[in-house]
Amino acid sequence: MKEGKYMRGIYFLDRIGIPSSLAWGYIGILIFMMGDGLEAGWLSPYLVEQGLSIQQSGVLFTVYGITIAISSFLSGVLVDFMGPRKAMLVGLVLYILGSAGFVGLGITTLSFEGMLPTYALKGLGYPLFAYSFLVWIVYRTPQNKLGSAVGWFWFVFTAGMNVLGAYYSTWALKNLGPVNTLWSAMVWVLIGALFALVFNRGEKLNITKSSKGGSKLKDIAGGLAVVKREPKIALAGIVRIINTAAQFGFPVYMPLYMESQGISTSSWLHLWAMIFIGNIAFNLLFGLIGDKFGWRNTVMWFGCVGSAIFALLLFYSPQIVTGNVYLVQVIGVLWGGCLAGYVPLSALVPSLVKAEKGAAMSILNLGAGLSAFVGPGLVTLFVGILGYTGVTWMFAGLFLASGVMMIFITLPAEKNEVVASVINKEIVNAK
């Protein structure tokens, strides 16, 4: 009887797109990212209140963003080199060491010199833990279910970091205080690691000797070998940067713009939360749609074109519907949903190569990391010249440009179909 329920459970998970052998890992990522994300909404103003300058806070988070980008890139290559479980364990250790140093040596003494290297070390941790699991999913999921599987990954990743982490920190700051809240993050991270590394019994990957040899060490050092053999992966990496550049760029100026339109800071924060709730729901939906409608088509039309349209509507809606915050929130949810239209990239990119899927995912993960400071950087460079309106149109233009790039990111089978279609038309015309 128990065995029958167990088999039905496995069937259900596989049917909805979650690889049953990795199911505990998804729960682990959810809990891990909840611990990692609990500081996102309040740490910077807290540090400034405690005596750090705005410039020091900016440097701290810039360095943190750089280490996130480095770790995001290394995740896929290290999975090929040592396997996903060991790569995730390395990420966990780096996170714990960095967090303990940041809180114990930096925060409690308010030493900027202590904060900078330890927070940078912490930044190496979560991408290596989470994105190594994403690569594990890519290796272990049949291609016809891959879009759904990565959709579920981004569902739990975003739900943990941007929703559960935020709600938990709201409670913890009142009841535990800022410093103890930061210490408590490590408890959640360890619980998540318990699920992802111990309870999760996912099969080991068959890593060949060649993938463990000198060529992989060169990939880690040079990092771009796979791009030379398949330039479409580099193009996909640029698309991935554009995907979340506005997500990191909008908070730099949108609160100020919204306030000028009569929308308070608290209303803006609620709007931002609604955007991510929409993003979470659509992460899963577009993973399923991608498997049916086609990964490239989903990214191109829902992700690129949709994000451009709703980014502009999000900007102009406060002017059009003065005082109607609820309608602005609906548009925000739809924009967040369209950002999730890029989810099938995580299925498309590793499918461009027969081997070295980890290296291909490293380029995609690098794009995810780079967007964390490319977005704010673009705002800093151009807001003085273009203003709020011009910068918003710039982000919309980038979304559309990524759609043009997607035209050229085709799977080998799709390319052959296009060529065959052209040949058939020529034959018909010749007759």
N, C-alpha and C positions, 0 to 999 in steps of 0.2 A: 504493500500500500504506500509506504513512505517512498519506495523507489519510483513508483508511478508518479507521485506528486513531484519528486525531484526531476524526473524526465519532462514532465509538463512544464516545470519552471524553466528548464533549459530551452525547451521549444519556444516558450513565450519570449524569452530574452532574445534568442536568435531571430525570431519573427519580427520583433520591433527594431532590430538593427544593432543590438548590443551583443558583441561576441561573448557567449556564456562563459568561456574560459577566462575572460578578463573582467567579469562583472564586478568583483570586489575591488578591482583597481579603479573603476569609475567612482565608487563610493569613496575610496581613499583620496582621489583627486579633489572631490567635492569638499571633504573635510580639511585636507591640506590647504587648499586655496582659501578656505574660510579663515584659517589662521593667518595666512600670508596677507590677505586683503583687509584685515580689520583696521589697519592704520591709515589706509589710503586717503580717507576723507578729512582727517584732522591732524595728522602729524606735523605738516609744514606750519600751519598757524600756531600750533602748540610750541614748536621750537622757537618761533619768532617771539611769542609771549614770554618764553623763558630766557630771552636775551640774545639769541642769534640774530644777525642781520638778515634782511631779505636776500642779500647777495650770497651770504653763506648758505642759506637754505637752498637757493637756486643751484649753487655749486654742488651741494650734497646730493640733490636729486638728479642733477645732470650726470654726475659720476655713477650714480646708481643705475641710471638708464643705459650708460655705456656698458657696464658689466652685465646687465640684462641682455643686451644685444650680443655680447660675446658668448655668454652662456647659451643663448637661444641657438646660435650657430653651431656651437660645439655639441649640442645634444644629439643630433642625428648621427654625426660622425662617431661619437663615443659609443652609441648603441651598436654601430657596426663593429667597433673596436673591442668592446668588452661585454656587450649584451645589455639589454634594457634594465634588468634588475640591479646590476652593479652600477650602471650610470645613474639610476635614480637614487641609489644609496649614497653615491658621491654627492649628489645634489642635496640630499638630506643633511649630510655631515656639514657641508659648506653653509647651509642655512642655519643650522644650530650654532655653529661656531660664530658666524657673523652676527646672529641675533643676540647671543649671550654677550659678545663683546660690545655690540652697539648699546644695549640697555645697561649692562654692568659697568662698562668703562666710559661710554659716551654720555648717555642720557642722565644717569645718576650724578655724574660730576659736571654735566653741561660742558664737556670738553669737545670742541669742534675737531681738534686733532685726533681725538679718540673716536669720534663719530664717523669721520670720512672713510678711513680704511675698513672699518668693521661693517658699515652699511654697504660699502662696495662689495665686500665679501658675501654679505647676505644676498645681494643682487645676483650673485652667481648661482644661488641655490635653487630658487623656485623654477626657473626655466628648465634647468637640467633635470629636475624631478618630474615636472609636468610634461614637458615636450618629449622627454625620453619615453614616457608612457604613450604619447601620441604616435611616436614612431613604432612602438610595439604593436599598437592597434593596426597601423598600416601594413606591417608584415604579416599579421595574423588574420586579417579579414579578407574574405573573398571579394574580388573586384566589384561584383554586382551589389554588394552590401556596404561597400567602403564609404560611400557618401553618408549613409545613415549612421555608421559607426563613428565617424569623425564629428558628425552633427551632435551626437550624444556627448562626445568628449567636450566640445565647446559649450554645450549646455551645462554640464557639471562644473567646468572651469569658470565660466562667467557667473553662474549661480553662487558658487563658493566665494569668489573674489569680490564681486561687485554687489551682491545682495545679502547673503548670509553674513559675510564679514562686516558689512556696514550696519546691519541690524544688531548683530552681537556687540559691536563696539559702542553703539548707542546705549545699550544696557550696561556694559562693562565700565565705561567711563564714569557713569554715575555711581556705580556700586563698588568698583575696584580702584578707580583712579587711573590716570594715564600710564604711570610706570608699571603697575601691576597688570594692566590690560596688555601692555607689550610683552610682559613675561608670560601671560596666559596664552599668547599666540603659539608659543612652542608646545604647549600641551595639545592644542588642536592639530598642530603639524605632526606631532608624534603619533597621535591617534590615526590620522590620515595615512601615515607611513605604515602603521600596523596593518591596516586594511590592504594597502596597495602592494606591500612587499612580503607580508607574512600570510594573510588570509588569501590573497590573490595567488592562485596556483597556475597561472598562465604558462603554457608550454615554453620551453627554452627555444631560442632561435637557432637554426643551423647556420652558424657563422663559419665560413670557410677559412682556411689558413691564410689564404691570400688577403682576405679582408682584415686579418689581424696583423698582417705583416707591415713591411716598410712603406708600402703604398698608402696605407691608412694613416701612418704617422705623417707622411707628406701632406695628406689631406687635412690633418689637424693643423699643421704648420702653415701650409699655403692656403688651404681652405676652398679653393675655387676650381679644383680639377674637374669636377663633374660638369661645371658650366662650360668648359671648353668643348666637351664632347656633346653637350646638349644645350645650346644657347637659349632655348625656350624656357629653361629653368631660371635663368637670370631674369628674363622678362617677367616670369611669374613672381619672382622675388620683389620686383618693382611694383607689380600690382598689389602684392601683400602690404608693402609700405603704404601705398595710397589708401588701402582698405581702412586702416585705423589712424591715419595721420590726422584727419579731422576730429576723430574721437579724442585725441590728445590735444589738438589745437583749439577746438571750440571753448573749453573751459578757461582759456587764457583771456578771451575777450567777450564771449557770449554773456556771462553774468552782468558785465558792465552795459552791454547793449540792451539786454532784457530790462535792466533797471531803468534805462532811459526811456523804455516803452511802457513803464508802469508795472513791470513784473518784479516783485521783490526777490531778494537773494534766497529767502526760504522757499519761495515758489519755484525759483530756478533749480534749487537742489532737489525738490520733489519732482520736477520735470526731468532732471538728469537721471533720477532713480527710475522713473517710468520708461525712459529710453532704454535702460538696460534690462528692465523686465520684458519689454518687447523684444530686445535682442536675444534674450535667453529663449523665449518661446520660439522665435523664428530660427535660431540656431538648429534646433531639432527639425523644424518643418522643412527648411531648405536642404538639410541633409537627405531627407526622404524625397523631396522634389528632385534633387540632383540625380538620384539614382534612376528616376523615371524620365525626367525632361532632358537629361544630359548635363554633365558637370559644367562644361564650358558655356552652354546656353544659360544655365541658371546664374552663373557668376556674371555673365555679360549683361543680361537683361534685368534681372532682379537686383543683383549687387551693384554693378557699375551705373547703369542708367537710373535705376530706382533711387540709389543713394544721392545721385546728383539732383534729381527732381525734389526729393523730400528735404535735402539740405537747404535748398533755396526756399522751399515752402516754410521750413522751420524759422528761417530768418525773417521772411516777409509777413508771416501770419500775425505776429503781434501788431503790425501796422494796419493790417486789413481788418482783423476782428478785435478791435481795441477792448481790452478788459476781459475777453473770453479766454481765460487761462486753460479751461478744459479742452477747447479745440486745439490750442497750441500743444497740449499734452498728447492728444490723439496723433497729431502730426509727428511729434517727437517719437512716439512708440513706433510709428510706421518707418521713420528714418532709422531707428535702431534695428527694426526688422530687416530693412534693406541692407544694412551693414552686414547682417548675418547671411545675406545672399552670396557672400564671398566664401562661405564655409566649404563648398565643394573643391576649392583650391587644394585643400589638404588631401583630397582623394585624387585629384587630377595630376598634381605634380609628381608624386612617386610613381605614377603609372606611365610617365614619360620615359622611364628607364627600366631596363630589365633587371639590372643589379644596382647596387649603390643607392638603394631607396633611402637609406639613412642620410647619405650625403645630400641627396635631393631635398629631403625634408629640412636639412640644416639651412639651406638657402632660404626656404620659406620661413623657417623660424627666425632667421636673421632679419628678414623683412619685418616680421612682427615686432622684434626688439627695436629695430631702427625707427619705427614709426613713433616710438615713445618720445623721441626728442626731435624727429624731423617735423612733426606737426607743430609743436610750440616754436621750433626754430623758424618755420615759415611765417608764423604770425609775427614773431619778433622782427623779422627782416622787412616785412611788407605792410604791416598795419599802419605805419606812419605815412607810407606812400599811397596806399590804396584805400585806407580806412576800413571800417567794419564791413561795409557792403562789398568792396573790392576783394577783400580776403575771402569772404564767403563764396563769391563767384569763382575765385581761384581754386578753392577746394572742390566746387562743383565741376570746374573744368578738368581737374585732376581725375575725378571719378569717371568722367566721360573719356578721358585719355586712356584710363585703364581698360575701358570697354573696347577701345580700338586695339589695344595690345592683346586682348583676349582673342581677337580674330586669328592671331598667328600662333596661339598656344593650342595646338591640336594634338590629339593622340595619334600614334602611328596608324591605327585602323581608320580614323576619321580622314587622315591625309590620303590614304589609299582610296577611300570611297570618293573623295573629291576628284582625284586624278582619274579614277575609273569613269566617273560621271562625265568629265570633260572628253575623255576618249570616246565614250559611247555617243556623245552628241556629235563629235567630229565624224564618226562612222555613219551616223544617220544622215548628216548633211552631205557627206560624200555620195551616198546612195541617191 
